[in-house]
Structures are given as structure tokens and as C-alpha cells.
Amino acid sequence: MVGGLRRRLAGLHADHRRIALGAARVAFFLLLGKVVGAFKEMAVAYRYGVSDVVDAYQFTLTLANWLPVTLVGACSVVLIPALVRSRRLPGAAHGRFLRELQGVALVLGAAVALVLLAVWPAVVPWVGGGLSGPVREMSTLLILGFAPAALFTIWTGLSAARLRAHERHVNTLLDSMPALVILVWVLASPAGGLWPLLWGTLVGYALQAILLAAFAARADGHPGGALLGRQAPQWSTLAAAAGIMLVGQLAMSLVGPIDQYTAARLGDNANAILGYATRLLSLVLGIGAASVGRAALPVLADIQGRGDPAHARRMALRWSGGMLAVGALVVLAGWWLAPWGVGLLFERGAFTAHDTQVVAEVLRWGLLQLPFYFGVLILVQLLASQNRYGLMATIAVLNFLVKAAMNHVLAPIMGPSGIMLATALMYASSYACYLCLALRRPAETSGGNA
């Protein structure tokens, strides 16, 4: 079997092999990381069950991560192709660009952390109006640890982009560092409460940022160090592209907060139920699709740089169709296995058999997004490699409008399951839009920021 797999890989085009081998490495690292994440979720479920503490943790983590994750997501899409091109410049020019990027990351991260601390007392009663008083109080305390973590998130995002530009994916393994530290802290603190979650999150993000910065410096061959300013010539195109992508990323990033807002309005620990289902779903989403998406962008950007957009388009369409089929198979298996999976991971301690049935039902509706999510990721990388950020931003805004409308219609009828179904409809809309654009001939699509 192994020999047959090797022969099939050897028969692939070299660029397909680059994506396949990169995806295999990412999937392996993701699998290790998701195992750690699963043990962390088991520990949290055992210690806290479906409770006010989990409500506060899920609410605070989602909203506090919103802005830094949005910035990282928008910048990474444009930064990776820019770093691939920048490596072709003289070493001094590339080194200065890297140091200036680190300076921007530090300033931006510190600013985001201060903004979170300043606005949180107003955010909690506004967004979390349906939460109980104790949950709102716990959220106000948790932000003291989660706001500094925003700085580490942005620093980590820059280091991860630098590594991915070299087609190195150790950052995927280190994504599990916060979960590992939270796991250890929760197990080592029998008293429970907020502090294990707060300190585990903060220390985990800090360790992840430090380690990734060291790996990125080694990959680039340039010593670390930040430089304030934007004198490097690479900024002339990067800043405009990042601004366009930020608009779309802001729209898509509102999906998480709007889900938390909708769940908070439902009451009855809906946030905790949705959180458990979402985190279990993320295990499948990450291993199945993120592996190919993360591996594809630097390869497609390199092919575009070689002046062969038709080849990049054919590759992306082939990979997208295959991932769509894989996603459909996962839905069929996951629908049947959902109660077993939830029970295996969570049903112990404070997490009861009734909780298993409730979370499994929500998870089943969430699985419907998998085929479209799997299929669209590679098409997103194709448009990013073509610098078509304007169209990507437009689709992102449309996705958010679909999601917001469907949440409003479905959540009152179906509860947390309606929130999951709304996400599936959003990704179906996104896939249709990206597929229509990708099917157009490269001569009509590859130029400029369409």
C-alpha cells in the first residue's frame, strides 16, 4: 500500500507533489495538534461541564480573538505571496523588509491589546446582553489575560507567514501550544475556577509566539529584530492589497462574534453548547481542509510568478473538486458517528449523557458546511495568488450578509442547530461564487486587483 502511494505521488506533476507533500506535513502536524486540543477539551468538559465558566470563557475568547485573528488572516493572504517575491530581491532589501514587518507587528499588537482592555467594559453588556450577571463578571476578569494574548497572536501570525513562504509548516504543530498549556494548567488546578483558563491561555500564546519567531528567523536566515518605519520598497504594493483584504476579512471575522451574540440571546447555556460543537467540528475542518489550503498558497504564488496562470487554475480546480468529494464523505460518516464522538471526548465528570445528545445534534448540522468549506479553500488560494483581492473582499461581504440573515431566520426556530445550518448555507454561497470566478479563463481573470 505504501509503495503504491509512493508510485502515485511520483507520477504527479512536480507542483502537485509540492502541494501534496506540503499538505501531508501540515495534516500530520495538525493531527498531533488536534489530539492535544481534544485532550484539552476533554479536561475542560470534565472540570466545568456545560456551565457559566465555559460560557464566559467561550464568549470572551471568541470576541477577544476577533480583531487580532482578523488582522492576521487578512495580512497573511497578501503577505505570503509578497514574501515569496521578496526573497528574489537582494539580501539587504529582504532583511530590512522583515525587520520592518516585525516593527509593525509589535506596534499593532500592543495597540490591539490596549484597545481590548479599554473597550471591554462597554462590549460585555452590549454584545452579551443575554448572559447572566456572573458570566459577565467572569468575562471582565478573563479579558485581563486575553488582551495581552492579542499581541502574541499578531506576532505569531507574522512568523507563521514567514515560514509558510518557505513552504515550512512547523507553525501548524505549534498552533497546539496554547491548548497544551491550558490542558496542563486545568489538570494541575483541582480547584477549578477561571484562573487555570486565564493563565493557561496567556502563557500558551506567549510560548507559541517566542518559539515561532525563532523558527522564522532561522528559515529566513536573518537575525530577529524589529525596525520602526516602512522604507522597504515591498510596502508599495503590500499595503494597498492588505487594506482591500482587511475589508473582506473584517466581514468574515464577524461570523464568530455574531454567532456568540445570537447564542447569548438564546440563553440556557447555548454558548457553551455551541462552543463544544464548534471545537469538535474544528478538529475535522483543520485536518481535512486547512492542510491543503496552507500548502497551496506558496506553490500557486510561485507558479503565477513563473508566468503560468493556466496551470495554476487547472491545479486549483482539480484539488477543489477532490476536496468537495472528500467533504461529502466526511458528512455521511460524521452524521452517524456524532453522538459517539461527543460522548467519547466529553461525557465524563460534569458533562452528562443529556449534554452529549444536545451537542451531537448541533454538531450534525455543523457538518453540512464541510464539503463547501473543503472545496472553497483551494479556490481562495488561487484568487489570492492572482492578486484578485477586490473580488475576494466582495465575496466575503456577501458571505457575512448571508450568514447574518440566516442566523436571524434559523436560530429562533432551531436554536444552536440553526446557527450551524446558517454557516453551511454561507459556505455554499461562497463556494458557488469562487467556482464561477475560477472557471473563467486565466486571460480574463489574472490581471490586477479585479
C-alpha positions as a LaTeX table, in Angstrom:
\begin{tabular}{lrrr}
\hline
Residue & $x$ (\AA) & $y$ (\AA) & $z$ (\AA) \\
\hline
Met1 & 0.00 & 0.00 & 0.00 \\
Val2 & 2.79 & 2.42 & 0.93 \\
Gly3 & 4.67 & 1.50 & $-2.25$ \\
Gly4 & 1.56 & 2.16 & $-4.35$ \\
Leu5 & 1.11 & 5.56 & $-2.74$ \\
Arg6 & 4.73 & 6.45 & $-3.47$ \\
Arg7 & 4.31 & 5.45 & $-7.12$ \\
Arg8 & 1.21 & 7.61 & $-7.45$ \\
Leu9 & 3.00 & 10.59 & $-5.93$ \\
Ala10 & 5.96 & 10.04 & $-8.24$ \\
Gly11 & 3.61 & 10.16 & $-11.23$ \\
Leu12 & 2.18 & 13.56 & $-10.27$ \\
His13 & 3.33 & 16.83 & $-11.77$ \\
Ala14 & 6.06 & 18.38 & $-9.62$ \\
Asp15 & 3.78 & 21.22 & $-8.48$ \\
His16 & 1.03 & 18.77 & $-7.50$ \\
Arg17 & 3.64 & 16.89 & $-5.47$ \\
Arg18 & 4.67 & 20.10 & $-3.73$ \\
Ile19 & 1.08 & 20.69 & $-2.63$ \\
Ala20 & 0.52 & 17.02 & $-1.74$ \\
Leu21 & 3.69 & 16.69 & 0.31 \\
Gly22 & 3.14 & 20.06 & 1.99 \\
Ala23 & $-0.46$ & 19.09 & 2.77 \\
Ala24 & 0.72 & 15.77 & 4.21 \\
Arg25 & 3.16 & 17.54 & 6.53 \\
Val26 & 0.51 & 20.06 & 7.57 \\
Ala27 & $-2.05$ & 17.28 & 8.13 \\
Phe28 & 0.42 & 15.35 & 10.30 \\
Phe29 & 1.19 & 18.41 & 12.42 \\
Leu30 & $-2.49$ & 19.27 & 12.58 \\
Leu31 & $-3.34$ & 15.78 & 13.71 \\
Leu32 & $-0.84$ & 15.99 & 16.55 \\
Gly33 & $-2.12$ & 19.43 & 17.46 \\
Lys34 & $-5.76$ & 18.39 & 17.30 \\
Val35 & $-5.06$ & 15.43 & 19.56 \\
Val36 & $-3.70$ & 17.89 & 22.12 \\
Gly37 & $-6.72$ & 20.11 & 21.54 \\
Ala38 & $-9.07$ & 17.17 & 22.03 \\
Phe39 & $-7.43$ & 16.29 & 25.35 \\
Lys40 & $-7.75$ & 19.93 & 26.38 \\
Glu41 & $-11.47$ & 19.89 & 25.56 \\
Met42 & $-11.88$ & 16.65 & 27.50 \\
Ala43 & $-10.21$ & 18.23 & 30.52 \\
Val44 & $-12.36$ & 21.37 & 30.30 \\
Ala45 & $-15.54$ & 19.30 & 29.89 \\
Tyr46 & $-14.56$ & 17.11 & 32.85 \\
Arg47 & $-13.77$ & 20.06 & 35.08 \\
Tyr48 & $-16.50$ & 22.50 & 34.05 \\
Gly49 & $-19.22$ & 20.69 & 32.04 \\
Val50 & $-21.84$ & 22.96 & 30.43 \\
Ser51 & $-21.55$ & 25.81 & 32.92 \\
Asp52 & $-21.27$ & 29.55 & 33.41 \\
Val53 & $-17.47$ & 29.33 & 33.45 \\
Val54 & $-17.44$ & 27.77 & 29.97 \\
Asp55 & $-19.98$ & 30.34 & 28.78 \\
Ala56 & $-17.70$ & 33.15 & 29.95 \\
Tyr57 & $-14.57$ & 31.54 & 28.54 \\
Gln58 & $-16.11$ & 30.84 & 25.13 \\
Phe59 & $-17.69$ & 34.30 & 24.90 \\
Thr60 & $-14.51$ & 36.14 & 25.91 \\
Leu61 & $-12.11$ & 34.06 & 23.83 \\
Thr62 & $-14.19$ & 34.43 & 20.66 \\
Leu63 & $-14.65$ & 38.19 & 20.93 \\
Ala64 & $-11.14$ & 38.95 & 22.22 \\
Asn65 & $-9.62$ & 36.95 & 19.36 \\
Trp66 & $-11.80$ & 38.61 & 16.76 \\
Leu67 & $-9.66$ & 41.64 & 15.93 \\
Pro68 & $-6.16$ & 40.06 & 16.11 \\
Val69 & $-7.25$ & 36.96 & 14.17 \\
Thr70 & $-8.92$ & 39.20 & 11.58 \\
Leu71 & $-5.75$ & 41.21 & 11.08 \\
Val72 & $-3.61$ & 38.08 & 10.84 \\
Gly73 & $-5.99$ & 36.45 & 8.36 \\
Ala74 & $-6.15$ & 39.49 & 6.09 \\
Cys75 & $-2.41$ & 40.14 & 6.13 \\
Ser76 & $-1.35$ & 36.50 & 5.71 \\
Val77 & $-3.20$ & 36.10 & 2.42 \\
Val78 & $-1.31$ & 39.02 & 0.86 \\
Leu79 & 1.89 & 38.66 & 2.87 \\
Ile80 & 2.82 & 35.13 & 1.81 \\
Pro81 & 2.93 & 35.93 & $-1.95$ \\
Ala82 & 4.79 & 39.17 & $-1.12$ \\
Leu83 & 7.40 & 37.25 & 0.90 \\
Val84 & 7.81 & 34.72 & $-1.93$ \\
Arg85 & 8.56 & 37.61 & $-4.32$ \\
Ser86 & 10.70 & 39.46 & $-1.76$ \\
Arg87 & 13.13 & 36.55 & $-1.45$ \\
Arg88 & 14.21 & 37.21 & $-5.06$ \\
Leu89 & 15.47 & 40.69 & $-4.07$ \\
Pro90 & 18.98 & 41.38 & $-2.72$ \\
Gly91 & 19.50 & 40.15 & 0.83 \\
Ala92 & 19.70 & 43.62 & 2.38 \\
Ala93 & 16.35 & 44.67 & 0.89 \\
His94 & 14.65 & 41.49 & 2.04 \\
Gly95 & 16.19 & 41.73 & 5.52 \\
Arg96 & 15.04 & 45.31 & 6.00 \\
Phe97 & 11.53 & 44.34 & 4.93 \\
Leu98 & 11.45 & 41.55 & 7.52 \\
Arg99 & 12.63 & 43.85 & 10.31 \\
Glu100 & 10.05 & 46.48 & 9.40 \\
Leu101 & 7.34 & 43.83 & 9.35 \\
Gln102 & 8.30 & 42.87 & 12.90 \\
Gly103 & 8.15 & 46.51 & 13.97 \\
Val104 & 4.65 & 46.89 & 12.54 \\
Ala105 & 3.55 & 43.65 & 14.23 \\
Leu106 & 4.76 & 44.84 & 17.64 \\
Val107 & 3.09 & 48.24 & 17.40 \\
Leu108 & $-0.14$ & 46.81 & 16.02 \\
Gly109 & $-0.29$ & 44.05 & 18.63 \\
Ala110 & 0.27 & 46.44 & 21.52 \\
Ala111 & $-2.41$ & 48.79 & 20.17 \\
Val112 & $-4.95$ & 45.97 & 19.84 \\
Ala113 & $-4.26$ & 44.78 & 23.41 \\
Leu114 & $-4.79$ & 48.28 & 24.81 \\
Val115 & $-8.00$ & 48.76 & 22.81 \\
Leu116 & $-9.41$ & 45.50 & 24.14 \\
Leu117 & $-8.71$ & 46.48 & 27.74 \\
Ala118 & $-10.25$ & 49.91 & 27.21 \\
Val119 & $-13.47$ & 48.92 & 25.45 \\
Trp120 & $-14.30$ & 45.61 & 27.14 \\
Pro121 & $-16.42$ & 47.09 & 29.98 \\
Ala122 & $-18.71$ & 48.52 & 27.27 \\
Val123 & $-18.58$ & 45.48 & 24.99 \\
Val124 & $-19.77$ & 42.90 & 27.53 \\
Pro125 & $-23.19$ & 44.42 & 28.37 \\
Trp126 & $-23.80$ & 45.38 & 24.73 \\
Val127 & $-22.91$ & 42.11 & 22.99 \\
Gly128 & $-23.59$ & 39.77 & 25.91 \\
Gly129 & $-26.93$ & 41.18 & 26.95 \\
Gly130 & $-28.42$ & 37.69 & 27.25 \\
Leu131 & $-25.67$ & 36.46 & 29.58 \\
Ser132 & $-26.19$ & 36.26 & 33.33 \\
Gly133 & $-24.55$ & 38.71 & 35.70 \\
Pro134 & $-21.95$ & 36.20 & 36.99 \\
Val135 & $-20.94$ & 35.31 & 33.41 \\
Arg136 & $-20.44$ & 38.99 & 32.53 \\
Glu137 & $-18.31$ & 39.47 & 35.66 \\
Met138 & $-16.15$ & 36.46 & 34.79 \\
Ser139 & $-15.70$ & 37.79 & 31.25 \\
Thr140 & $-14.46$ & 41.12 & 32.60 \\
Leu141 & $-11.83$ & 39.25 & 34.60 \\
Leu142 & $-10.79$ & 36.95 & 31.75 \\
Ile143 & $-10.02$ & 39.84 & 29.42 \\
Leu144 & $-7.05$ & 40.75 & 31.65 \\
Gly145 & $-5.31$ & 37.66 & 30.29 \\
Phe146 & $-6.81$ & 37.54 & 26.81 \\
Ala147 & $-5.96$ & 41.14 & 25.85 \\
Pro148 & $-2.16$ & 40.64 & 26.14 \\
Ala149 & $-2.61$ & 37.38 & 24.20 \\
Ala150 & $-3.72$ & 39.54 & 21.24 \\
Leu151 & $-0.17$ & 40.88 & 20.92 \\
Phe152 & 1.21 & 37.33 & 20.81 \\
Thr153 & $-1.41$ & 36.32 & 18.23 \\
Ile154 & $-0.29$ & 39.03 & 15.79 \\
Trp155 & 3.39 & 38.25 & 16.36 \\
Thr156 & 2.65 & 34.56 & 15.79 \\
Gly157 & 0.78 & 35.35 & 12.57 \\
Leu158 & 3.78 & 37.15 & 11.09 \\
Ser159 & 6.16 & 34.31 & 11.99 \\
Ala160 & 3.77 & 31.73 & 10.54 \\
Ala161 & 3.54 & 33.66 & 7.24 \\
Arg162 & 7.34 & 33.80 & 7.01 \\
Leu163 & 7.57 & 30.04 & 7.50 \\
Arg164 & 4.79 & 29.25 & 5.02 \\
Ala165 & 6.50 & 31.41 & 2.39 \\
His166 & 9.37 & 28.90 & 2.62 \\
Glu167 & 6.85 & 26.00 & 2.44 \\
Arg168 & 7.70 & 25.08 & 6.02 \\
His169 & 4.79 & 24.19 & 8.27 \\
Val170 & 6.09 & 23.74 & 11.80 \\
Asn171 & 3.82 & 26.65 & 12.76 \\
Thr172 & 0.91 & 24.23 & 12.35 \\
Leu173 & 2.34 & 21.98 & 15.05 \\
Leu174 & 2.87 & 24.93 & 17.39 \\
Asp175 & $-0.75$ & 26.01 & 16.95 \\
Ser176 & $-1.45$ & 23.48 & 19.71 \\
Met177 & 0.81 & 25.22 & 22.24 \\
Pro178 & $-1.99$ & 27.24 & 23.92 \\
Ala179 & $-4.18$ & 24.12 & 24.16 \\
Leu180 & $-1.30$ & 22.14 & 25.68 \\
Val181 & $-0.62$ & 24.74 & 28.35 \\
Ile182 & $-4.35$ & 25.10 & 29.14 \\
Leu183 & $-4.59$ & 21.31 & 29.46 \\
Val184 & $-1.71$ & 21.18 & 31.92 \\
Trp185 & $-2.98$ & 24.14 & 33.92 \\
Val186 & $-6.55$ & 22.81 & 34.19 \\
Leu187 & $-5.37$ & 19.34 & 35.28 \\
Ala188 & $-2.89$ & 20.80 & 37.76 \\
Ser189 & $-5.54$ & 23.06 & 39.37 \\
Pro190 & $-8.14$ & 20.89 & 41.12 \\
Ala191 & $-9.91$ & 23.94 & 42.49 \\
Gly192 & $-11.16$ & 24.87 & 39.01 \\
Gly193 & $-12.46$ & 28.41 & 38.51 \\
Leu194 & $-11.29$ & 30.97 & 35.98 \\
Trp195 & $-7.59$ & 31.18 & 36.77 \\
Pro196 & $-6.43$ & 27.96 & 35.04 \\
Leu197 & $-8.17$ & 29.08 & 31.84 \\
Leu198 & $-6.82$ & 32.62 & 32.07 \\
Trp199 & $-3.20$ & 31.79 & 32.83 \\
Gly200 & $-3.11$ & 28.76 & 30.56 \\
Thr201 & $-4.30$ & 30.88 & 27.62 \\
Leu202 & $-1.88$ & 33.74 & 28.24 \\
Val203 & 1.23 & 31.61 & 28.84 \\
Gly204 & 0.38 & 29.29 & 25.93 \\
Tyr205 & 0.12 & 32.13 & 23.42 \\
Ala206 & 3.35 & 33.66 & 24.72 \\
Leu207 & 5.33 & 30.42 & 24.33 \\
Gln208 & 3.92 & 29.89 & 20.85 \\
Ala209 & 4.98 & 33.39 & 19.75 \\
Ile210 & 8.52 & 33.03 & 21.11 \\
Leu211 & 9.14 & 29.63 & 19.52 \\
Leu212 & 7.71 & 30.60 & 16.13 \\
Ala213 & 9.80 & 33.78 & 15.99 \\
Ala214 & 12.94 & 31.69 & 16.49 \\
Phe215 & 11.95 & 29.21 & 13.74 \\
Ala216 & 11.08 & 32.03 & 11.33 \\
Ala217 & 14.42 & 33.77 & 11.88 \\
Arg218 & 16.25 & 30.52 & 11.14 \\
Ala219 & 14.20 & 29.89 & 7.97 \\
Asp220 & 14.82 & 33.41 & 6.62 \\
Gly221 & 18.50 & 33.39 & 7.54 \\
His222 & 18.09 & 36.84 & 9.10 \\
Pro223 & 18.51 & 37.59 & 12.81 \\
Gly224 & 15.47 & 38.79 & 14.69 \\
Gly225 & 14.93 & 42.43 & 15.48 \\
Ala226 & 12.25 & 45.00 & 14.87 \\
Leu227 & 12.64 & 48.24 & 12.95 \\
Leu228 & 10.06 & 51.01 & 13.02 \\
Gly229 & 9.19 & 52.55 & 9.66 \\
Arg230 & 8.12 & 51.48 & 6.18 \\
Gln231 & 11.05 & 52.33 & 3.92 \\
Ala232 & 11.36 & 48.95 & 2.15 \\
Pro233 & 10.05 & 49.04 & $-1.47$ \\
Gln234 & 7.84 & 45.97 & $-0.86$ \\
Trp235 & 5.38 & 48.12 & 1.09 \\
Ser236 & 4.18 & 49.98 & $-2.02$ \\
Thr237 & 2.05 & 47.06 & $-3.20$ \\
Leu238 & 1.58 & 45.21 & 0.08 \\
Ala239 & $-0.17$ & 47.99 & 2.00 \\
Ala240 & $-2.87$ & 48.57 & $-0.63$ \\
Ala241 & $-3.56$ & 44.85 & $-1.06$ \\
Ala242 & $-3.72$ & 44.33 & 2.71 \\
Gly243 & $-6.22$ & 47.18 & 3.04 \\
Ile244 & $-8.53$ & 45.61 & 0.46 \\
Met245 & $-8.28$ & 42.19 & 2.06 \\
Leu246 & $-8.90$ & 43.67 & 5.50 \\
Val247 & $-12.35$ & 44.83 & 4.39 \\
Gly248 & $-13.31$ & 41.31 & 3.38 \\
Gln249 & $-11.64$ & 39.72 & 6.39 \\
Leu250 & $-13.48$ & 42.07 & 8.74 \\
Ala251 & $-16.76$ & 40.98 & 7.22 \\
Met252 & $-15.93$ & 37.28 & 7.54 \\
Ser253 & $-14.47$ & 37.72 & 11.00 \\
Leu254 & $-17.84$ & 38.95 & 12.25 \\
Val255 & $-19.21$ & 35.42 & 11.80 \\
Gly256 & $-17.75$ & 34.27 & 15.14 \\
Pro257 & $-18.99$ & 37.25 & 17.17 \\
Ile258 & $-22.42$ & 37.17 & 15.52 \\
Asp259 & $-22.72$ & 33.51 & 16.47 \\
Gln260 & $-21.81$ & 34.35 & 20.05 \\
Tyr261 & $-24.29$ & 37.23 & 20.05 \\
Thr262 & $-27.04$ & 35.00 & 18.64 \\
Ala263 & $-26.30$ & 32.19 & 21.08 \\
Ala264 & $-26.21$ & 34.61 & 24.02 \\
Arg265 & $-29.73$ & 35.75 & 23.07 \\
Leu266 & $-30.92$ & 32.14 & 23.14 \\
Gly267 & $-29.85$ & 31.67 & 26.79 \\
Asp268 & $-29.80$ & 28.26 & 28.54 \\
Asn269 & $-26.05$ & 27.72 & 28.08 \\
Ala270 & $-26.38$ & 27.98 & 24.30 \\
Asn271 & $-22.89$ & 29.49 & 24.10 \\
Ala272 & $-21.37$ & 26.51 & 25.88 \\
Ile273 & $-23.29$ & 24.00 & 23.70 \\
Leu274 & $-22.31$ & 25.81 & 20.51 \\
Gly275 & $-18.71$ & 26.07 & 21.74 \\
Tyr276 & $-18.33$ & 22.34 & 22.34 \\
Ala277 & $-19.81$ & 21.50 & 18.93 \\
Thr278 & $-17.70$ & 24.12 & 17.18 \\
Arg279 & $-14.46$ & 22.98 & 18.76 \\
Leu280 & $-15.14$ & 19.35 & 17.84 \\
Leu281 & $-16.03$ & 20.43 & 14.30 \\
Ser282 & $-12.78$ & 22.38 & 14.09 \\
Leu283 & $-10.85$ & 19.14 & 14.52 \\
Val284 & $-12.28$ & 17.91 & 11.21 \\
Leu285 & $-12.09$ & 21.28 & 9.47 \\
Gly286 & $-8.45$ & 21.78 & 10.34 \\
Ile287 & $-7.09$ & 18.37 & 9.41 \\
Gly288 & $-9.22$ & 17.93 & 6.30 \\
Ala289 & $-9.00$ & 21.31 & 4.61 \\
Ala290 & $-6.53$ & 23.66 & 6.25 \\
Ser291 & $-3.73$ & 21.26 & 5.38 \\
Val292 & $-4.31$ & 21.69 & 1.63 \\
Gly293 & $-5.10$ & 25.41 & 1.89 \\
Arg294 & $-1.93$ & 26.22 & 3.82 \\
Ala295 & 0.24 & 24.16 & 1.50 \\
Ala296 & $-1.28$ & 25.51 & $-1.74$ \\
Leu297 & $-0.80$ & 29.30 & $-1.49$ \\
Pro298 & 3.02 & 29.49 & $-1.71$ \\
Val299 & 3.02 & 26.93 & $-4.54$ \\
Leu300 & 0.32 & 28.74 & $-6.54$ \\
Ala301 & 2.05 & 32.09 & $-5.93$ \\
Asp302 & 5.30 & 30.62 & $-7.26$ \\
Ile303 & 3.54 & 29.26 & $-10.38$ \\
Gln304 & 1.93 & 32.65 & $-11.02$ \\
Gly305 & 5.37 & 34.23 & $-10.62$ \\
Arg306 & 6.69 & 31.88 & $-13.30$ \\
Gly307 & 4.03 & 33.22 & $-15.69$ \\
Asp308 & 1.83 & 30.12 & $-15.99$ \\
Pro309 & $-1.67$ & 31.10 & $-14.72$ \\
Ala310 & $-3.43$ & 28.41 & $-16.77$ \\
His311 & $-1.51$ & 25.67 & $-14.95$ \\
Ala312 & $-2.33$ & 27.21 & $-11.57$ \\
Arg313 & $-6.03$ & 27.36 & $-12.49$ \\
Arg314 & $-6.15$ & 23.72 & $-13.59$ \\
Met315 & $-4.41$ & 22.60 & $-10.41$ \\
Ala316 & $-6.75$ & 24.57 & $-8.17$ \\
Leu317 & $-9.91$ & 23.27 & $-9.87$ \\
Arg318 & $-8.72$ & 19.68 & $-9.66$ \\
Trp319 & $-7.84$ & 19.95 & $-5.99$ \\
Ser320 & $-11.11$ & 21.77 & $-5.22$ \\
Gly321 & $-13.23$ & 19.06 & $-6.83$ \\
Gly322 & $-11.40$ & 16.35 & $-4.92$ \\
Met323 & $-11.79$ & 18.17 & $-1.61$ \\
Leu324 & $-15.52$ & 18.70 & $-2.25$ \\
Ala325 & $-15.98$ & 14.95 & $-2.68$ \\
Val326 & $-13.95$ & 14.21 & 0.45 \\
Gly327 & $-16.11$ & 16.64 & 2.42 \\
Ala328 & $-19.31$ & 14.90 & 1.30 \\
Leu329 & $-17.97$ & 11.54 & 2.50 \\
Val330 & $-16.99$ & 13.03 & 5.86 \\
Val331 & $-20.52$ & 14.39 & 6.33 \\
Leu332 & $-22.02$ & 10.93 & 5.79 \\
Ala333 & $-19.65$ & 9.32 & 8.29 \\
Gly334 & $-19.81$ & 12.17 & 10.78 \\
Trp335 & $-23.61$ & 12.29 & 10.91 \\
Trp336 & $-23.65$ & 8.68 & 12.07 \\
Leu337 & $-20.67$ & 8.98 & 14.43 \\
Ala338 & $-21.53$ & 12.34 & 16.03 \\
Pro339 & $-23.06$ & 11.02 & 19.31 \\
Trp340 & $-20.24$ & 8.52 & 19.72 \\
Gly341 & $-17.58$ & 11.18 & 19.12 \\
Val342 & $-19.10$ & 13.69 & 21.53 \\
Gly343 & $-19.56$ & 11.03 & 24.18 \\
Leu344 & $-16.01$ & 9.74 & 23.78 \\
Leu345 & $-14.44$ & 13.17 & 24.13 \\
Phe346 & $-16.68$ & 14.91 & 26.64 \\
Glu347 & $-19.03$ & 12.60 & 28.57 \\
Arg348 & $-17.41$ & 12.41 & 31.97 \\
Gly349 & $-17.42$ & 14.40 & 35.17 \\
Ala350 & $-19.82$ & 17.36 & 34.91 \\
Phe351 & $-20.64$ & 16.61 & 31.24 \\
Thr352 & $-23.74$ & 14.34 & 31.25 \\
Ala353 & $-25.34$ & 11.95 & 28.73 \\
His354 & $-28.02$ & 14.57 & 28.09 \\
Asp355 & $-25.32$ & 17.09 & 27.23 \\
Thr356 & $-23.90$ & 14.56 & 24.75 \\
Gln357 & $-27.20$ & 14.30 & 22.88 \\
Val358 & $-27.67$ & 18.07 & 22.74 \\
Val359 & $-24.14$ & 18.79 & 21.49 \\
Ala360 & $-24.25$ & 15.91 & 18.98 \\
Glu361 & $-27.42$ & 17.27 & 17.38 \\
Val362 & $-25.81$ & 20.69 & 16.92 \\
Leu363 & $-22.63$ & 19.07 & 15.58 \\
Arg364 & $-24.60$ & 17.16 & 12.92 \\
Trp365 & $-25.98$ & 20.37 & 11.44 \\
Gly366 & $-22.49$ & 21.88 & 11.53 \\
Leu367 & $-21.12$ & 19.01 & 9.46 \\
Leu368 & $-23.13$ & 20.22 & 6.44 \\
Gln369 & $-20.60$ & 23.00 & 5.88 \\
Leu370 & $-17.72$ & 20.57 & 5.29 \\
Pro371 & $-17.99$ & 19.91 & 1.52 \\
Phe372 & $-18.24$ & 23.60 & 0.67 \\
Tyr373 & $-15.55$ & 24.62 & 3.17 \\
Phe374 & $-13.19$ & 21.94 & 1.89 \\
Gly375 & $-13.83$ & 22.86 & $-1.73$ \\
Val376 & $-13.57$ & 26.63 & $-1.42$ \\
Leu377 & $-10.25$ & 26.86 & 0.44 \\
Ile378 & $-8.11$ & 25.94 & $-2.55$ \\
Leu379 & $-10.07$ & 28.38 & $-4.77$ \\
Val380 & $-9.39$ & 31.14 & $-2.24$ \\
Gln381 & $-5.66$ & 30.41 & $-2.58$ \\
Leu382 & $-5.97$ & 30.58 & $-6.38$ \\
Leu383 & $-7.53$ & 34.05 & $-6.36$ \\
Ala384 & $-5.01$ & 35.21 & $-3.75$ \\
Ser385 & $-2.13$ & 34.04 & $-5.94$ \\
Gln386 & $-3.68$ & 36.07 & $-8.80$ \\
Asn387 & $-3.84$ & 39.21 & $-6.58$ \\
Arg388 & $-7.61$ & 39.42 & $-7.05$ \\
Tyr389 & $-8.21$ & 40.82 & $-3.59$ \\
Gly390 & $-11.07$ & 43.12 & $-4.56$ \\
Leu391 & $-13.28$ & 40.24 & $-5.67$ \\
Met392 & $-12.31$ & 38.24 & $-2.60$ \\
Ala393 & $-13.36$ & 41.12 & $-0.35$ \\
Thr394 & $-16.68$ & 41.43 & $-2.19$ \\
Ile395 & $-17.43$ & 37.72 & $-1.73$ \\
Ala396 & $-16.54$ & 37.97 & 1.97 \\
Val397 & $-19.04$ & 40.78 & 2.48 \\
Leu398 & $-21.70$ & 38.75 & 0.66 \\
Asn399 & $-20.91$ & 35.75 & 2.88 \\
Phe400 & $-21.44$ & 37.79 & 6.01 \\
Leu401 & $-24.78$ & 39.10 & 4.77 \\
Val402 & $-25.94$ & 35.55 & 4.03 \\
Lys403 & $-24.78$ & 34.39 & 7.45 \\
Ala404 & $-26.43$ & 37.26 & 9.34 \\
Ala405 & $-29.74$ & 36.78 & 7.52 \\
Met406 & $-29.77$ & 33.02 & 8.06 \\
Asn407 & $-28.89$ & 33.36 & 11.76 \\
His408 & $-31.82$ & 35.73 & 12.16 \\
Val409 & $-34.20$ & 33.31 & 10.44 \\
Leu410 & $-32.97$ & 29.92 & 11.65 \\
Ala411 & $-31.72$ & 30.43 & 15.24 \\
Pro412 & $-35.15$ & 31.27 & 16.74 \\
Ile413 & $-36.58$ & 28.14 & 15.09 \\
Met414 & $-33.77$ & 25.60 & 15.58 \\
Gly415 & $-31.67$ & 27.05 & 18.40 \\
Pro416 & $-27.89$ & 26.45 & 18.17 \\
Ser417 & $-28.51$ & 23.98 & 15.32 \\
Gly418 & $-29.89$ & 26.86 & 13.27 \\
Ile419 & $-26.66$ & 28.79 & 13.80 \\
Met420 & $-24.71$ & 25.83 & 12.38 \\
Leu421 & $-27.06$ & 25.46 & 9.40 \\
Ala422 & $-26.64$ & 29.16 & 8.67 \\
Thr423 & $-22.88$ & 28.62 & 8.47 \\
Ala424 & $-23.35$ & 25.76 & 5.99 \\
Leu425 & $-25.51$ & 27.97 & 3.76 \\
Met426 & $-22.89$ & 30.71 & 3.94 \\
Tyr427 & $-20.12$ & 28.38 & 2.74 \\
Ala428 & $-22.35$ & 27.01 & $-0.02$ \\
Ser429 & $-22.82$ & 30.58 & $-1.27$ \\
Ser430 & $-19.09$ & 31.23 & $-1.01$ \\
Tyr431 & $-18.20$ & 28.09 & $-2.97$ \\
Ala432 & $-20.61$ & 28.99 & $-5.77$ \\
Cys433 & $-19.07$ & 32.47 & $-6.12$ \\
Tyr434 & $-15.45$ & 31.28 & $-6.12$ \\
Leu435 & $-16.18$ & 28.44 & $-8.53$ \\
Cys436 & $-17.78$ & 30.82 & $-11.04$ \\
Leu437 & $-14.70$ & 33.05 & $-10.93$ \\
Ala438 & $-12.24$ & 30.16 & $-11.15$ \\
Leu439 & $-13.98$ & 28.66 & $-14.17$ \\
Arg440 & $-13.29$ & 31.76 & $-16.22$ \\
Arg441 & $-10.23$ & 31.58 & $-18.45$ \\
Pro442 & $-6.97$ & 32.89 & $-16.94$ \\
Ala443 & $-6.59$ & 35.52 & $-19.68$ \\
Glu444 & $-9.79$ & 37.11 & $-18.47$ \\
Thr445 & $-9.03$ & 36.92 & $-14.74$ \\
Ser446 & $-5.37$ & 37.02 & $-13.85$ \\
Gly447 & $-4.58$ & 40.63 & $-14.25$ \\
Gly448 & $-4.59$ & 43.16 & $-11.49$ \\
Asn449 & $-6.80$ & 43.51 & $-8.48$ \\
Ala450 & $-10.03$ & 42.73 & $-10.27$ \\
\hline
\end{tabular}
